[in-house]
Amino acid sequence: MSDEVTIQYEDVHKRFDTPVLSGVSLSVMRGETISILGTSGTGKSVLLKTTIGLITPDSGDVKIDGESVYHSSRTGIRDLRRTVRYVFQYAALFDSLNIYDNVAMGLDPETIRSLDRKTMLDRIATSLENVNLDPGKVLSKLPAELSGGMRKRVGLARAIVGEPRIILYDEPVTGLDPVNAATVNRLIMSIAARTKVTSIVVTHDVPGALEMSHRVALLDNGKLRFVGSPHEFSKSDDPLVMAFADRQAAARAALKLIEHEIGDEDDEPGSAHAVSIGV
């Protein structure tokens, strides 16, 4: 990891019915892997999608290598996007295409036109091998013929085949059992170490995030509540960070929240609990 900024979020705001991002500013360094944690609905995936224009901020800006994703020329934005790949939550493979064609979708049209059939096959096969899949066994298969963990790995192969400088991971281990989740996390680490790619990982897998990341960020109500190293995260005395770092603490916090909500309901006139007491 270098001290050169690759991605810069500058006071990013986004609201739908309610505010989702409320002034997020963050610098991501070249070659860094940073994981973004937070409760569901706190804006993690929205922030990730603003990086390449899948969602447009209401205000603020996102810059890649100093170039604005939203205020550059069309040619400039197109060139920026060519350097970035997005790994979707459920792999987002095309059901009607075999694995060869799915992985080939990770190559831009100009690259496809420049490669002969053998070179392209070798490149796709290498990408599959780099995520521990045997090309001879999977290239001709359809996504439905693979397990969930294998489909996730095909999604990773599609992301790396174009040799991007930035990879954005949106919940890469969602829906996987612990063994397959650990496998995908280790592959993310391996890809980052081998290619020096800059990686942003949105995840709920706290142990995985702490293992694979140079830094961890915690979003809370649309704002960054914590940014620091995994060690700093584990030692933080912030109650919310502690709840994420300690599963038992998280369970106790959730129980207190439920008890608080039940208590509020019980205090309302006409509630079932209040009526039963009245009787």
PAZAPA-4460 file (N, C-alpha, C; in steps of 0.05 Angstrom, whole numbers, plus 32768, in hexadecimal, padded with zeros to 4 digits):
% residues 279
    n_x    n_y    n_z   ca_x   ca_y   ca_z    c_x    c_y    c_z   seq   type   mol
   8011   7FE8   8000   8000   8000   8000   8012   8019   8000     1      M     A
   800B   802C   7FEE   801B   8044   7FED   800C   805B   7FFC     2      S     A
   8019   8072   7FFD   800C   8089   800A   7FFF   809B   7FF5     3      D     A
   7FFA   8091   7FDD   7FED   809F   7FC7   7FCF   809A   7FC8     4      E     A
   7FBF   80AF   7FC7   7FA2   80AC   7FC8   7F98   80A2   7FAD     5      V     A
   7F88   808D   7FAD   7F7C   8083   7F94   7F5F   808C   7F92     6      T     A
   7F50   8089   7FA8   7F33   8090   7FA8   7F2F   80A5   7FBE     7      I     A
   7F21   80BA   7FB7   7F1B   80CF   7FCA   7EFD   80D5   7FCB     8      Q     A
   7EF1   80D0   7FE2   7ED5   80D8   7FE6   7ED5   80F3   7FF4     9      Y     A
   7EC7   8106   7FE8   7EC7   8121   7FF2   7EAB   812A   7FFA    10      E     A
   7EA5   8129   8014   7E8C   8134   801F   7E74   812A   800F    11      D     A
   7E73   810F   800C   7E5E   8103   7FFC   7E43   8101   800C    12      V     A
   7E2F   810C   7FFF   7E14   810B   800A   7E01   80FD   7FF7    13      H     A
   7DEF   80EC   8002   7DDA   80E0   7FF2   7DC2   80DA   8004    14      K     A
   7DAB   80E0   7FF9   7D92   80DA   8008   7D7F   80CE   7FF4    15      R     A
   7D6E   80BC   7FFE   7D57   80B2   7FEF   7D3F   80BD   7FFD    16      F     A
   7D2F   80AE   800C   7D1A   80BA   801C   7D26   80C8   8035    17      D     A
   7D3C   80BC   803F   7D4B   80C8   8055   7D69   80C9   804E    18      T     A
   7D79   80D8   805D   7D95   80D9   8057   7DA2   80BD   805A    19      P     A
   7DB3   80B6   8047   7DC1   809D   8047   7DDF   80A2   804C    20      V     A
   7DEA   80B5   803E   7E06   80BE   8042   7E05   80DB   8049    21      L     A
   7E13   80E2   805F   7E11   80FE   806A   7E2D   8109   806D    22      S     A
   7E3B   810E   8057   7E55   811B   8058   7E6C   8108   805D    23      G     A
   7E6D   80F3   804C   7E83   80E0   804F   7E9C   80E9   8040    24      V     A
   7EB2   80EB   804E   7ECC   80F2   8043   7EE0   80DC   804A    25      S     A
   7EEE   80D2   8036   7F00   80BB   803C   7F14   80B9   8025    26      L     A
   7F2D   80B5   802D   7F42   80B0   8019   7F4B   8093   801A    27      S     A
   7F4C   8087   8002   7F55   806B   8000   7F6F   806B   7FF0    28      V     A
   7F83   805E   7FFC   7F9E   805F   7FF1   7FA2   804A   7FDC    29      M     A
   7FB5   804F   7FCA   7FBC   803B   7FB5   7FC5   8021   7FC1    30      R     A
   7FB9   800B   7FB8   7FC1   7FF1   7FC2   7FB5   7FE9   7FDD    31      G     A
   7FA4   7FFB   7FE8   7F98   7FF6   8002   7F7F   7FE4   7FFF    32      E     A
   7F7B   7FD4   8013   7F61   7FC6   8017   7F53   7FD2   802F    33      T     A
   7F3C   7FDE   802B   7F2D   7FEA   8041   7F11   7FDD   8041    34      I     A
   7F08   7FD5   8058   7EEE   7FC9   805B   7EDB   7FDE   8068    35      S     A
   7EC2   7FDF   805E   7EAE   7FF1   8069   7E99   7FE0   8077    36      I     A
   7E96   7FE5   8091   7E83   7FD7   80A2   7E6C   7FEA   80A9    37      L     A
   7E57   7FDF   80B4   7E41   7FEF   80BD   7E28   7FDE   80BD    38      G     A
   7E14   7FE7   80CC   7DFB   7FD9   80CD   7DED   7FDA   80B2    39      T     A
   7DD9   7FC9   80AE   7DCA   7FC9   8095   7DBC   7FE4   8091    40      S     A
   7DBD   7FEE   8078   7DB0   8007   8072   7DBF   8020   807A    41      G     A
   7DD8   801D   8081   7DE7   8035   808A   7DF6   8043   8073    42      T     A
   7DF4   8038   805B   7E00   8046   8044   7E19   803A   8038    43      G     A
   7E21   8022   8041   7E3A   8016   8038   7E3A   8011   801A    44      K     A
   7E26   8003   8010   7E25   7FFD   7FF3   7E20   8016   7FE3    45      S     A
   7E11   8029   7FEE   7E0C   8042   7FDF   7E26   8051   7FDB    46      V     A
   7E37   8052   7FF0   7E51   805F   7FED   7E62   8051   7FD8    47      L     A
   7E62   8036   7FD9   7E71   8027   7FC5   7E68   802D   7FA8    48      L     A
   7E4E   802F   7FA5   7E44   8034   7F8A   7E49   8050   7F80    49      K     A
   7E4D   8063   7F92   7E54   807E   7F89   7E70   807F   7F7D    50      T     A
   7E80   806B   7F83   7E9C   806B   7F7A   7E9E   806A   7F5B    51      T     A
   7E8B   805D   7F4E   7E8C   805B   7F31   7E72   8065   7F24    52      I     A
   7E62   8074   7F33   7E4B   8080   7F26   7E32   806F   7F24    53      G     A
   7E31   8057   7F32   7E19   8048   7F32   7E03   8056   7F42    54      L     A
   7E0B   8067   7F55   7DFA   8079   7F63   7E08   8094   7F64    55      I     A
   7DF9   80A9   7F5D   7E04   80C4   7F5C   7DFF   80D2   7F76    56      T     A
   7E14   80DD   7F83   7E0F   80EC   7F9C   7DFE   8105   7F97    57      P     A
   7DF0   810E   7FAC   7DE2   8127   7FAA   7DF5   813F   7FAB    58      D     A
   7E0B   813B   7FBA   7E20   814F   7FBB   7E3A   8142   7FC3    59      S     A
   7E50   8150   7FC0   7E6A   8145   7FC5   7E75   8138   7FAC    60      G     A
   7E8C   812B   7FAE   7E99   8120   7F96   7EA8   8107   7F9E    61      D     A
   7EAE   80F7   7F89   7EBF   80E0   7F8C   7ED5   80E3   7F76    62      V     A
   7EEE   80E0   7F7E   7F04   80E3   7F6B   7F15   80C9   7F6B    63      K     A
   7F1C   80C2   7F53   7F2F   80AB   7F4F   7F48   80B6   7F42    64      I     A
   7F5E   80B3   7F50   7F78   80BE   7F46   7F75   80DC   7F40    65      D     A
   7F66   80EA   7F51   7F63   8107   7F4E   7F4E   8110   7F3A    66      G     A
   7F43   80FD   7F2B   7F2F   8104   7F16   7F13   80FF   7F21    67      E     A
   7F01   8113   7F1F   7EE6   8110   7F28   7ED6   80FB   7F18    68      S     A
   7EC8   80EA   7F26   7EB7   80D7   7F19   7E9E   80E5   7F0E    69      V     A
   7E97   80FC   7F18   7E7E   8109   7F10   7E82   8123   7F01    70      Y     A
   7E9A   812E   7F00   7E9E   8148   7EF3   7EB4   8147   7EDE    71      H     A
   7EBC   8130   7ED6   7ED0   812D   7EC0   7EC1   812A   7EA5    72      S     A
   7ED0   812A   7E90   7EC5   8126   7E75   7EBB   810A   7E73    73      S     A
   7EAA   8104   7E5F   7EA0   80E9   7E5A   7EB7   80D6   7E56    74      R     A
   7ECB   80DF   7E46   7EE2   80CE   7E41   7EF1   80C9   7E5B    75      T     A
   7EF4   80DD   7E6B   7F03   80DA   7E85   7EF5   80C7   7E97    76      G     A
   7EDA   80C9   7E99   7ECA   80B7   7EAA   7ECC   809B   7EA0    77      I     A
   7ECA   8097   7E85   7ECC   807D   7E7A   7EE7   8070   7E80    78      R     A
   7EFC   8080   7E7E   7F17   8075   7E84   7F1A   806E   7EA1    79      D     A
   7F0E   807E   7EB3   7F0F   8078   7ED0   7F01   805D   7ED5    80      L     A
   7EEA   8059   7EC9   7EDA   8041   7ECF   7EE8   8028   7EC4    81      R     A
   7EF9   802B   7EB0   7F07   8014   7EA6   7F1B   8009   7EBA    82      R     A
   7F23   801A   7ECD   7F37   8011   7EE1   7F2A   8004   7EF9    83      T     A
   7F0F   8004   7EFA   7F01   7FFA   7F12   7EEF   7FE2   7F0A    84      V     A
   7EEE   7FCF   7F1C   7EDB   7FB9   7F19   7ECA   7FB6   7F33    85      R     A
   7EB1   7FAE   7F2F   7E9E   7FAC   7F45   7E95   7F8F   7F49    86      Y     A
   7E98   7F85   7F61   7E90   7F69   7F67   7E75   7F6B   7F76    87      V     A
   7E60   7F62   7F69   7E45   7F65   7F74   7E40   7F51   7F8A    88      F     A
   7E2C   7F57   7F9A   7E26   7F48   7FB2   7E20   7F2A   7FAC    89      Q     A
   7E11   7F25   7F97   7E0B   7F09   7F90   7E18   7F00   7F76    90      Y     A
   7E2F   7F0B   7F70   7E40   7F04   7F59   7E35   7F10   7F3F    91      A     A
   7E1A   7F12   7F3C   7E0E   7F1E   7F25   7E18   7F12   7F0B    92      A     A
   7E19   7EF7   7F0A   7E21   7EEA   7EF1   7E09   7EE9   7EDE    93      L     A
   7E0F   7EE7   7EC4   7DF9   7EE5   7EB0   7DF1   7EC7   7EAE    94      F     A
   7DD8   7EC1   7EB5   7DCF   7EA6   7EB6   7DD2   7E97   7E9B    95      D     A
   7DCE   7EA5   7E85   7DCE   7E98   7E6B   7DEA   7E95   7E5E    96      S     A
   7DFE   7EA1   7E6B   7E19   7E9F   7E61   7E2A   7E8B   7E70    97      L     A
   7E3B   7E7D   7E62   7E4D   7E6A   7E71   7E63   7E7A   7E80    98      N     A
   7E73   7E6C   7E8F   7E86   7E7A   7EA0   7E9B   7E88   7E90    99      I     A
   7EA3   7E7D   7E79   7EB6   7E8B   7E67   7EAB   7EA6   7E60   100      Y     A
   7E93   7EA8   7E56   7E87   7EC1   7E4D   7E82   7ED4   7E65   101      D     A
   7E7B   7EC9   7E7C   7E77   7EDA   7E93   7E91   7EE8   7E9C   102      N     A
   7EA6   7ED9   7E9C   7EC0   7EE5   7EA4   7EC9   7EF9   7E8F   103      V     A
   7EC4   7EF2   7E76   7ECC   7F04   7E60   7EBF   7F1F   7E62   104      A     A
   7EA8   7F20   7E6F   7E9A   7F3A   7E73   7EAA   7F4E   7E83   105      M     A
   7EBE   7F44   7E91   7ED0   7F56   7EA1   7EE5   7F64   7E90   106      G     A
   7EE6   7F5D   7E76   7EF9   7F6A   7E64   7EEB   7F80   7E55   107      L     A
   7EF8   7F97   7E51   7EEB   7FAC   7E42   7EEC   7FA5   7E24   108      D     A
   7EDA   7FB1   7E14   7ED8   7FAA   7DF8   7EF2   7FAD   7DE9   109      P     A
   7F02   7FC1   7DEE   7F1B   7FC5   7DE0   7F2E   7FAF   7DE5   110      E     A
   7F2F   7FA5   7DFE   7F41   7F8F   7E05   7F38   7F76   7DF7   111      T     A
   7F1E   7F71   7DF6   7F13   7F59   7DE9   7F1B   7F59   7DCB   112      I     A
   7F18   7F70   7DBE   7F1F   7F72   7DA2   7F3D   7F6E   7D9D   113      R     A
   7F4D   7F75   7DB0   7F6A   7F73   7DAC   7F76   7F57   7DB2   114      S     A
   7F66   7F46   7DBE   7F70   7F2B   7DC6   7F67   7F16   7DB2   115      L     A
   7F79   7F04   7DAA   7F71   7EED   7D9B   7F64   7ED8   7DAD   116      D     A
   7F56   7EC5   7DA2   7F47   7EB2   7DB2   7F57   7EA3   7DC7   117      R     A
   7F6F   7E9A   7DC0   7F80   7E8B   7DD2   7F89   7E9D   7DEA   118      K     A
   7F92   7EB5   7DE3   7F9B   7EC8   7DF8   7F84   7ECE   7E0C   119      T     A
   7F6C   7ED2   7E01   7F55   7ED8   7E12   7F4E   7EC0   7E23   120      M     A
   7F4F   7EA8   7E18   7F49   7E90   7E27   7F5E   7E8D   7E3E   121      L     A
   7F77   7E92   7E38   7F8C   7E8F   7E4C   7F87   7EA4   7E63   122      D     A
   7F7F   7EBC   7E5B   7F7B   7ED0   7E6F   7F64   7ECA   7E81   123      R     A
   7F4E   7EC0   7E75   7F37   7EB8   7E85   7F3D   7EA0   7E97   124      I     A
   7F4B   7E8D   7E8C   7F53   7E75   7E9C   7F65   7E7D   7EB3   125      A     A
   7F77   7E8F   7EAF   7F89   7E98   7EC5   7F79   7EA6   7EDB   126      T     A
   7F65   7EB6   7ED3   7F55   7EC3   7EE7   7F45   7EAF   7EF8   127      S     A
   7F3B   7E9A   7EEB   7F2D   7E85   7EFA   7F40   7E76   7F0C   128      L     A
   7F58   7E70   7F03   7F6C   7E62   7F13   7F73   7E73   7F2C   129      E     A
   7F74   7E8D   7F28   7F7B   7E9F   7F3E   7F66   7EA1   7F54   130      N     A
   7F4E   7E96   7F4E   7F3A   7E95   7F63   7F33   7E78   7F6A   131      V     A
   7F47   7E66   7F64   7F45   7E4A   7F6B   7F2F   7E3B   7F5E   132      N     A
   7F2A   7E42   7F44   7F17   7E32   7F34   7F26   7E26   7F1D   133      L     A
   7F1E   7E0D   7F16   7F2B   7DFE   7F00   7F1D   7E06   7EE6   134      D     A
   7F2B   7E14   7ED4   7F1E   7E1D   7EBB   7F13   7E05   7EAB   135      P     A
   7F21   7DEF   7EAB   7F18   7DD8   7E9B   7EFD   7DCE   7EA5   136      G     A
   7EF7   7DD2   7EBE   7EDE   7DC8   7ECA   7EC7   7DDC   7EC9   137      K     A
   7ECD   7DF6   7EC7   7EB7   7E09   7ECA   7EB2   7E1B   7EB2   138      V     A
   7EC5   7E1D   7E9F   7EC3   7E31   7E8A   7EA9   7E2D   7E7A   139      L     A
   7EA1   7E15   7E75   7E89   7E11   7E64   7E6F   7E0E   7E74   140      S     A
   7E71   7E10   7E8E   7E59   7E0D   7E9F   7E49   7E27   7EA0   141      K     A
   7E30   7E25   7EA7   7E1F   7E3C   7EAC   7E20   7E42   7ECA   142      L     A
   7E1A   7E5A   7ED2   7E1B   7E61   7EEF   7E0A   7E4F   7F00   143      P     A
   7DF3   7E46   7EF6   7DE1   7E35   7F06   7DED   7E1A   7F0C   144      A     A
   7E02   7E12   7EFE   7E0F   7DF9   7F02   7E25   7DFA   7F18   145      E     A
   7E2A   7E12   7F22   7E3E   7E16   7F36   7E32   7E1C   7F52   146      L     A
   7E41   7E16   7F67   7E38   7E1C   7F82   7E3A   7E3A   7F86   147      S     A
   7E2E   7E43   7F9C   7E2E   7E60   7FA2   7E4A   7E6B   7FA6   148      G     A
   7E5B   7E5B   7FB4   7E77   7E64   7FB8   7E86   7E65   7F9E   149      G     A
   7E81   7E53   7F8B   7E8F   7E53   7F72   7E86   7E6B   7F61   150      M     A
   7E6C   7E71   7F62   7E62   7E89   7F53   7E6F   7EA2   7F5E   151      R     A
   7E72   7EA4   7F78   7E80   7EBC   7F83   7E9C   7EBE   7F78   152      K     A
   7EAA   7EA7   7F76   7EC5   7EA7   7F6C   7EC6   7EAE   7F4E   153      R     A
   7EB2   7EA6   7F3F   7EB0   7EAF   7F23   7EAD   7ECD   7F21   154      V     A
   7E9D   7ED8   7F34   7E9B   7EF5   7F35   7EB5   7F03   7F3A   155      G     A
   7EC6   7EF7   7F4B   7EE1   7F02   7F51   7EF2   7EFF   7F38   156      L     A
   7EF0   7EE8   7F2A   7F00   7EE5   7F11   7EF9   7EFA   7EFD   157      A     A
   7EDF   7F00   7EFA   7ED6   7F14   7EE7   7EE2   7F2F   7EEF   158      R     A
   7EE4   7F34   7F09   7EEE   7F4E   7F12   7F0B   7F52   7F0C   159      A     A
   7F1B   7F3C   7F0D   7F38   7F3F   7F0B   7F42   7F3A   7EEE   160      I     A
   7F31   7F2F   7EDD   7F3B   7F28   7EC2   7F44   7F41   7EB2   161      V     A
   7F37   7F58   7EB8   7F3E   7F71   7EAA   7F55   7F80   7EB6   162      G     A
   7F62   7F74   7ECB   7F79   7F7F   7ED8   7F73   7F9C   7EE2   163      E     A
   7F5E   7FA0   7EF2   7F57   7FBB   7EFB   7F6B   7FC4   7F11   164      P     A
   7F6A   7FDE   7F16   7F7A   7FEA   7F2B   7F69   7FEC   7F45   165      R     A
   7F4F   7FEB   7F42   7F3D   7FEE   7F59   7F27   7FD8   7F57   166      I     A
   7F22   7FCB   7F6D   7F0B   7FB8   7F6E   7EF9   7FC0   7F86   167      I     A
   7EDF   7FC2   7F80   7ECB   7FC8   7F94   7EBB   7FAF   7F9A   168      L     A
   7EBB   7FA6   7FB3   7EAD   7F8D   7FBB   7E94   7F94   7FCB   169      Y     A
   7E7D   7F8C   7FC1   7E64   7F92   7FD0   7E5A   7F78   7FDD   170      D     A
   7E5E   7F75   7FF6   7E56   7F5E   8006   7E5F   7F44   7FF9   171      E     A
   7E79   7F40   7FF5   7E83   7F28   7FE6   7E7D   7F0D   7FF2   172      P     A
   7E78   7F0C   800D   7E74   7EF2   8019   7E57   7EEE   8023   173      V     A
   7E45   7F00   801B   7E29   7EFD   8023   7E1E   7EE3   8018   174      T     A
   7E10   7ED4   8028   7E03   7EBB   8020   7E15   7EA3   8020   175      G     A
   7E2F   7EA6   8027   7E41   7E8F   8027   7E44   7E84   8043   176      L     A
   7E4A   7E6A   8045   7E50   7E5D   805E   7E6B   7E66   8067   177      D     A
   7E72   7E62   8081   7E8C   7E6C   808B   7EA4   7E63   807C   178      P     A
   7EA4   7E4B   8072   7EBC   7E40   8063   7EBF   7E4F   8049   179      V     A
   7EA9   7E51   8039   7EAB   7E5F   8020   7EB0   7E7D   8024   180      N     A
   7EA4   7E89   8039   7EA9   7EA5   803F   7EC7   7EAA   8044   181      A     A
   7ED3   7E98   8054   7EF0   7E9B   805A   7F00   7E98   8040   182      A     A
   7EF8   7E86   802E   7F05   7E82   8015   7F05   7E9B   8004   183      T     A
   7EED   7EA8   8002   7EEB   7EC0   7FF2   7EFC   7ED7   7FFE   184      V     A
   7EFB   7ED9   8019   7F0B   7EEE   8026   7F29   7EEA   8020   185      N     A
   7F32   7ED1   8022   7F4E   7ECB   801C   7F55   7ED1   7FFF   186      R     A
   7F42   7ECC   7FED   7F47   7ED3   7FD1   7F49   7EF1   7FCD   187      L     A
   7F39   7F00   7FDB   7F3B   7F1D   7FD9   7F56   7F26   7FE2   188      I     A
   7F60   7F1B   7FF8   7F7B   7F21   8002   7F90   7F1A   7FEE   189      M     A
   7F8D   7F02   7FE2   7FA1   7EF8   7FCF   7FA1   7F0A   7FB6   190      S     A
   7F8A   7F12   7FAC   7F89   7F23   7F94   7F96   7F3E   7F9A   191      I     A
   7F91   7F49   7FB2   7F9D   7F63   7FB9   7FBB   7F61   7FBC   192      A     A
   7FC5   7F4B   7FC8   7FE2   7F48   7FCB   7FF0   7F43   7FB1   193      A     A
   7FE3   7F35   7F9F   7FF0   7F2E   7F85   7FEF   7F45   7F71   194      R     A
   7FD9   7F54   7F70   7FD6   7F68   7F5C   7FD9   7F85   7F66   195      T     A
   7FDB   7F88   7F81   7FDD   7FA3   7F8D   7FC5   7FB5   7F86   196      K     A
   7FAE   7FA8   7F81   7F96   7FB6   7F7B   7F8B   7FC5   7F94   197      V     A
   7F7F   7FDB   7F90   7F71   7FE9   7FA6   7F55   7FDD   7FA9   198      T     A
   7F4E   7FD6   7FC2   7F35   7FC7   7FC7   7F25   7FD5   7FDC   199      S     A
   7F0B   7FD8   7FD7   7EF7   7FE1   7FEB   7EE3   7FCB   7FEE   200      I     A
   7EE0   7FC1   8007   7ECF   7FAA   800C   7EB9   7FB2   801F   201      V     A
   7EA0   7FB2   8016   7E89   7FB6   8027   7E81   7F9A   8031   202      V     A
   7E80   7F98   804C   7E7B   7F7D   8057   7E6E   7F7F   8073   203      T     A
   7E61   7F69   807A   7E58   7F66   8096   7E69   7F52   80A5   204      H     A
   7E7D   7F46   8096   7E8E   7F32   80A2   7EA5   7F40   80B0   205      D     A
   7EA2   7F46   80CA   7EB5   7F55   80D9   7ED0   7F46   80DB   206      V     A
   7ED0   7F2D   80E3   7EEA   7F1F   80E5   7EF9   7F1F   80CA   207      P     A
   7EEA   7F1A   80B4   7EF7   7F1B   809A   7F02   7F36   8093   208      G     A
   7EF3   7F4B   809A   7EFC   7F66   8094   7F16   7F6D   80A4   209      A     A
   7F17   7F64   80BD   7F2E   7F6A   80CD   7F47   7F5B   80C4   210      L     A
   7F42   7F43   80B8   7F59   7F33   80AE   7F64   7F3E   8094   211      E     A
   7F52   7F47   8082   7F5B   7F4E   8067   7F63   7F6B   8063   212      M     A
   7F5B   7F7D   8075   7F5C   7F99   806F   7F75   7FA7   807C   213      S     A
   7F7E   7FBC   806D   7F92   7FCE   8079   7F84   7FE1   808D   214      H     A
   7F6B   7FEA   8085   7F5B   7FFB   8096   7F3E   7FF2   8095   215      R     A
   7F2F   7FFA   80AA   7F13   7FF4   80AC   7F04   800E   80B1   216      V     A
   7EEE   8012   80A3   7EDD   802A   80A7   7EC1   8020   80B0   217      A     A
   7EB6   802F   80C3   7E9B   8029   80CD   7E88   8040   80C7   218      L     A
   7E73   803A   80B7   7E5F   804D   80B1   7E48   804B   80C5   219      L     A
   7E3F   8062   80CE   7E29   8062   80E1   7E17   807A   80DB   220      D     A
   7DFE   8074   80D3   7DEB   8089   80CC   7DF6   809C   80B7   221      N     A
   7E03   8090   80A3   7E0C   809F   808C   7E26   80AE   8090   222      G     A
   7E33   80AB   80A7   7E4C   80B9   80AD   7E62   80A5   80B5   223      K     A
   7E7B   80AB   80B0   7E91   809A   80B9   7E95   809E   80D7   224      L     A
   7E91   8089   80E5   7E94   808A   8102   7EB0   8082   810B   225      R     A
   7EBC   8070   80FA   7ED7   8067   8101   7EE6   8061   80E7   226      F     A
   7F00   8068   80E6   7F12   805F   80D1   7F2D   805A   80DE   227      V     A
   7F37   8042   80DB   7F51   803B   80E7   7F59   801F   80E0   228      G     A
   7F6F   8017   80EC   7F7A   7FFC   80E6   7F69   7FE7   80F5   229      S     A
   7F6B   7FCE   80EC   7F5D   7FB9   80FA   7F64   7FB8   8118   230      P     A
   7F7D   7FBD   811F   7F85   7FBD   813B   7F77   7FD3   814A   231      H     A
   7F76   7FEB   813E   7F68   8002   814B   7F4B   7FFC   814E   232      E     A
   7F3F   7FEF   813A   7F23   7FE8   813B   7F1E   7FD5   8152   233      F     A
   7F2E   7FC1   8155   7F2A   7FAD   816A   7F2E   7FB9   8186   234      S     A
   7F3E   7FCE   8188   7F44   7FDA   81A2   7F33   7FF3   81A8   235      K     A
   7F22   7FFB   8195   7F13   8013   8199   7EFF   8011   81B0   236      S     A
   7EFB   8028   81BE   7EE8   8029   81D4   7ECE   8035   81CC   237      D     A
   7ECA   803A   81B1   7EB1   8043   81A7   7E9C   802D   81AA   238      D     A
   7E85   8032   81B6   7E72   801C   81BC   7E69   800E   81A2   239      P     A
   7E64   801C   818D   7E5B   800F   8174   7E71   7FFE   8168   240      L     A
   7E8A   8009   8168   7EA1   7FF9   815E   7EA4   7FE0   816F   241      V     A
   7EA2   7FE3   8189   7EA5   7FCC   819A   7E90   7FB7   8195   242      M     A
   7E77   7FC0   818E   7E62   7FAD   8188   7E68   7F9E   816E   243      A     A
   7E75   7FAB   815B   7E7C   7F9D   8142   7E94   7F8B   8147   244      F     A
   7EA7   7F93   8157   7EBF   7F84   815B   7EBA   7F6B   816D   245      A     A
   7EA6   7F6D   817E   7EA0   7F58   8192   7E84   7F4E   818D   246      D     A
   7E81   7F35   8183   7E66   7F2B   817D   7E55   7F29   8195   247      R     A
   7E60   7F23   81AC   7E50   7F21   81C4   7E46   7F3D   81CC   248      Q     A
   7E57   7F51   81C9   7E4F   7F6C   81CE   7E39   7F75   81BB   249      A     A
   7E3B   7F6C   81A2   7E27   7F72   818E   7E0C   7F66   8195   250      A     A
   7E0D   7F4D   819F   7DF4   7F40   81A7   7DE7   7F4E   81BF   251      A     A
   7DF8   7F57   81D2   7DED   7F65   81E9   7DE1   7F80   81E0   252      R     A
   7DEE   7F8D   81CD   7DE4   7FA7   81C4   7DC9   7FA3   81B5   253      A     A
   7DC8   7F8D   81A5   7DAF   7F88   8197   7D98   7F82   81AA   254      A     A
   7D9E   7F72   81C0   7D8A   7F6C   81D4   7D80   7F84   81E2   255      L     A
   7D93   7F96   81E9   7D8A   7FAF   81F6   7D79   7FC0   81E4   256      K     A
   7D7F   7FC0   81CA   7D6F   7FCF   81B7   7D53   7FC4   81B5   257      L     A
   7D51   7FA9   81B4   7D37   7F9C   81B3   7D27   7FA2   81CC   258      I     A
   7D34   7FA0   81E3   7D27   7FA5   81FD   7D1D   7FC2   81FE   259      E     A
   7D2D   7FD5   81F3   7D26   7FF1   81F3   7D0D   7FF5   81E1   260      H     A
   7D0D   7FE8   81C9   7CF6   7FEB   81B7   7CDD   7FDF   81C3   261      E     A
   7CE0   7FC8   81D0   7CC9   7FBC   81DD   7CBE   7FCD   81F4   262      I     A
   7CD1   7FD9   8203   7CC9   7FEB   8218   7CBA   8003   820E   263      G     A
   7CC3   800E   81F7   7CB5   8025   81EC   7C99   801D   81E3   264      D     A
   7C96   8005   81D8   7C7B   7FFC   81CF   7C69   7FF7   81E7   265      E     A
   7C75   7FEC   81FD   7C65   7FE7   8215   7C5A   8000   8221   266      D     A
   7C68   8016   821E   7C60   802F   822B   7C4A   803D   821B   267      D     A
   7C45   8034   8202   7C31   8041   81F2   7C15   803A   81FB   268      E     A
   7C03   804E   81FD   7BE7   8048   8205   7BDB   8034   81F2   269      P     A
   7BCD   8021   81FD   7BC0   800D   81EC   7BD1   7FF6   81E3   270      G     A
   7BEA   7FF6   81EB   7BFB   7FDF   81E3   7BF2   7FC6   81F1   271      S     A
   7BF8   7FAF   81E6   7BEF   7F96   81F1   7BF9   7F92   820E   272      A     A
   7C12   7F9A   8213   7C1E   7F97   822D   7C10   7FAA   8241   273      H     A
   7C0B   7FC3   8238   7BFF   7FD6   824A   7BE2   7FCD   8251   274      A     A
   7BD4   7FC2   823D   7BB9   7FBA   8242   7BB8   7FA3   8256   275      V     A
   7BCB   7F90   8252   7BCC   7F78   8264   7BD1   7F81   8281   276      S     A
   7BE2   7F96   8284   7BE7   7F9F   829F   7BCE   7FAD   82AB   277      I     A
   7BC1   7FBB   8299   7BA8   7FC9   82A2   7B93   7FB6   82AB   278      G     A
   7B91   7F9E   829F   7B7E   7F8B   82A7   7B85   7F7F   82C2   279      V     A
***
